[in-house]
């Protein structure tokens, strides 16, 4: 069983490591190295780092749709993808005799796309999960092989849930692979009427809207913490917000107005009550707890100001 693995970020690392421990991984395909940081240091992907540690051949085509022959030359019996980041061409999908299998971080058909974990939290879902599926030409549209769900807790940020689903994906894939290999696995068509999407987060979606309910804002902040992070404008300058708590108290104030400062943080009026911003990154400064920011700026200089 010769397997080629295709993946890019740290989300895919446990899946790759699980395959290396149990199967013959003959090659890894990952996105091209990127320049990182102010010094623009060319940095390999997290998946590439793991592959090189295990002396596995790594391919990094800029456009897999045009440059796929090297993948076929590895003669894989199965291709497994997880958060690869490019659309796989039909020439690859048709090649392996055991198919192309994808590990996706949602309970399909909900949240097809590149940011399912972000959107599940932002939309206030009570659960999400992982789907093992056959790949098809349309994005995340293939037949479902297996699924496993997990509760979304109020304490979950996208980073925390990312790690949980990464491990869940590894375990579910390893549990499912024997049935694929001996061809006893299920193959369930997705219900197109239930399809929703979780596309990569746009810049406009990072902006906090304080005219929404406190719960909606709370979910929005968790769903973007820490990357890319939700933000609002104060004095026309961007302030990123990483952590908050809902405050049930309703103030006579306009939405977005700073109505109080407590040891918990900066209290802001919302549509239905208020929310406390606890961890922030003011423009040009480092990430910090909100109370430290208040000590530097001054309580009286903040009360009455409005986030936009």
URSUL-V349374 format. One record per pair of residues at least 6 apart in sequence whose ideal C-beta (glycine too) atoms are under 6 Angstrom apart, sorted by the first residue. I is the first residue (numbers start at 0). GAP is how many residues later the second one is. Records with the same first field share a line. If there is no record, write none. Layout:
# URSUL-V349374
I=GAP + GAP
This chain:
# URSUL-V349374
0=22 + 76
1=22 + 24 + 74 + 75
2=16 + 20 + 22 + 75
3=23 + 70 + 72 + 75
4=11 + 14 + 20 + 23 + 75
5=23 + 75 + 78
6=40 + 75 + 76 + 77
7=22 + 23 + 37 + 39 + 75 + 76 + 77
8=37 + 74
9=36
10=72 + 151 + 155
11=35 + 70 + 71
12=33 + 37
13=152 + 153 + 156
14=67 + 88 + 154 + 155 + 158
15=31 + 34
17=152 + 156
18=6
19=34
24=31
25=48
26=30 + 47
27=23 + 28 + 30
28=30
29=15 + 17 + 18 + 30
30=14 + 54
31=28 + 30
32=9 + 11
34=7
35=7
47=10
50=7
58=11
60=6
63=22
64=24
67=21 + 23 + 24
70=21
71=23
75=20
76=19 + 20 + 21
77=18 + 20
78=17 + 21
79=21
80=21
81=21
89=47
92=7 + 42
98=35
99=35
101=31 + 33
102=66 + 70
103=27 + 36
104=11 + 12 + 60
105=10 + 22
106=22 + 40
107=23 + 82
108=81 + 82 + 85 + 86
109=86
110=8 + 9 + 85 + 87
111=27 + 28 + 85
112=84 + 85 + 86
113=86
114=83 + 85 + 86
115=82
116=41 + 44 + 45
117=40 + 83 + 105
118=79
119=8
120=37 + 98 + 101 + 102
121=97 + 98 + 101
123=95
124=27
125=26
126=22 + 24 + 25
127=24
128=18 + 19 + 20 + 21
129=18 + 35 + 38 + 39 + 42
130=13 + 16
131=13 + 14 + 40 + 41 + 44
132=9 + 11 + 12
133=8 + 9
134=7
135=6
142=44 + 46
143=44
144=31 + 40 + 41
145=30
147=20 + 24
156=65 + 68
157=65
158=67
178=6
205=22 + 24 + 25
207=22 + 24
209=45 + 46 + 60 + 97
210=44 + 60
211=59
212=58 + 59
213=32 + 56 + 59 + 61
216=58
217=26 + 28
219=10
220=9 + 20 + 23
223=6
224=17
225=16
228=11
229=11
230=7 + 9
231=7 + 75
232=75
233=73
236=46
237=45
238=41 + 43
239=41
240=36 + 39
241=37
242=35 + 36
243=31 + 32 + 33 + 34
244=31
245=29
246=27 + 29
247=25
248=25
249=23
250=8 + 18 + 23
252=6 + 16
254=14 + 15 + 16
255=50 + 51
256=12 + 49
257=8 + 10 + 44 + 45 + 47
258=8 + 10
259=7
260=33 + 38
263=12
264=11 + 12 + 13 + 25
265=11 + 24
266=7 + 9
267=7
276=13
277=12
278=10
279=10
280=6
